[in-house]
Amino acid sequence: MVEMENSRKDKNNISFRNLKILAPMVRIGCLPMRLLALKYGADLVYCEEIIDHRFLRCSRVENAVVRSIDYVHPDGNVVFRTCEREKSKLVFQMGTSDAERALQTAKMVEKDVSAVDVNMGCPKDYSIKGGMGAALLKDPEKVKNILTSLVKGLSIPVTCKIRILPTIEETLHLVKVIESTNVSALAVHGREQHERPRHPVHSDIIHRVAKELSIPVICNGGSEDIKNYQDMERFQEKTGTDSVMVARAAQWNPSVFRKDGTLPIQTVVKDFIKFAVEYDNSFSNTKYCVAQLMHEALETPEGIQLKHSRTMKELCDIWELGSYLREWEKQRRVRSENVEKSLSAKRKREDDVNEMNISYNRRLYGDFTPKGILFIWAKQQGFNQPRYETVENEERLFKSVVSVNGQKYTSYSGDKSKKSAEQLAALVCLKFLGIDDRKIRS
């Protein structure tokens, strides 16, 4: 036992004891919500569950414009975004059914988070059919293999989150297997796989688990009775656990983490929107999260305006944050221009191809992509339509060369997406020619 405890301490800067934790929540566990929970007093935050298959296709990008670390899928979507200010209190949660994939995924993100968690409690069909989530509860041997691989292969703590099983005997057998892998903590949602939030949480089972284990146990599932910080304390005391994790209570009002009491929801919404603006959160996700925060106030004037909002500007204007949005957009434009200047080293290769080191952020262009802008410009000049030659190299990266008016242009680097590679080539052409795309757009 002493050897296990020492092993955990060697890699564990998080004690997992006496913590108030933001649980992973689908679509809600975005960077702005995590930062908001930390602002209000959460000790630790989990990101929403990210499936290993999808994450393994991502590329890590240091986003100097947003000042974040982005894991970008070949389709251009940011699958996971984090930043330095949450690194010491962030747990990356993954969905997995395979030890090798789990370790590959965790190694990708190891330097950007403080711990890795395996979700073994998700009851959703997509998770169960993939052998992930609650499906793992019935396969202790696979659970052991996955967790052992992670603990041995990572320099940061490993935890997992489970649901209880139909009998106390099955539950205790599983948690003992989990403890034997030398994980740093175990979160227990006090409901069975088929039970939903309307069903009472089995606090007695969580209490029994906490009593049997030597590793820290985190209670989860008490949101129906949690309205403030003191309620969290009572739930933790009732279950005899080391820490408490909340999901829906924080989803509706993350100021539940404040020891001095919760804040009015309008204040919380404004604080959330500010983080969303600062970190360039997508409009659709921002609107969804605000709707969750306002779940009891959606028929107020602000709630009705929210339903009808179609852009981030319209959403911000509801809470008089339009100027805040404009200021941050201006800052990002300046950063983007500075980044482009630092990256825009030009050269002409021996084969007469103009080459430049530059990055392409699809969200900065919206409907007016570099390819579209270049097409309009070429047409205005009376040139032939730009022609793209795109090939995939041995590293499965696409590189594109665009030909315009007898000249060729390309980027130093390739891209996992053929479409993005062509956008890069078009952007290099625009920069080489000094085309002001703002005029083209108008």
Buried (B, 14 or more C-beta within 10 A) or exposed (E): EEEBEEEBEEBBEBBBEEBBBBBBBEEBBBBBBBBBBBBBBBBBBBBBBBBBBBBEEBBEBEBBBBBBBBBBBBEBEBBBBBBEBBEEBBBBBBBBBBBEBBBBBBBBBBEBBBBBBBBBBBBBEEBBEBBBBBBBBEBBEBBBBBBBBBBEBBEBBBBBBBBBBEEBEBBBEBBEBBBEBBBBBBBBBBBBBEBEEEEEBBBEBBBBBBEBBEBBBBBBBBBEBBBBBEBBBBBBEBBBBBBBBBBBBBBBBBBBBBEEEBBEBBEBBBBBBBBBBBBBBBBEBBBBBBBBBBEEBBEEEBBEBBEEBEEBBBBBBBBEBBEBBEEBBEEBEEBBEEBBEEBEEEEEEEEEBBBBBBBBBBEBBEEBBBBBBBBBBBEEEEEEEBEBEBEEEEEEBBBBBBBBEEBBBBBBEBBBBBBBBBBBBBBBBBBBBEBEBEEBEE
